[in-house]
Amino acid sequence: MPRKRFDLTFPPRQATKPVTYHLVKDFDLVPNILRAQIQPGQEGRMLLELTGRKEDFEAGVAFLEKEGIIVQPAATDIRLDEDACVLCGLCTAVCRPGALTLDADAGLHFDKDKCVYCEACVVACPRRAVTLSF
């Protein structure tokens, strides 16, 4: 089944609604919350991976938008400034899901399917050569 990642922005009034429950129950989608920061009465953000059928994605996204939640495709890439990077490997050392790997021949490799966009690699890079592209 196809998977898609979405960046959700919750307005303050929507922060306490059980939207992931409705995605499962009403739209037969399987949610995987990769990252979230949601507080009652405040704007919230969630990085959500959904698995399901194409028509269920469309219906689920329409439901979220109807609820006032801003739905955008998730970050698409980790960017590497090859001029600044010295291939030290610090970014790979902190990448728990293994999305960044260092190969002696091919250099630094990014696997976006493994990335949870935690930004640990961005913080770890002493040369600031790694950035997240949204």
Protein Blocks (a to p, Z undefined) as FASTA:
>chain_A
ZZddddddddfklmmpcfklmmmmmnopacddfbdcddehiacdddddddddfklmmmmm
mmmmmnopacddddfbdcddfklpgolommmmmmmnopaccdfklopaddfklpgolomm
mmmpmnlpaccdZZ
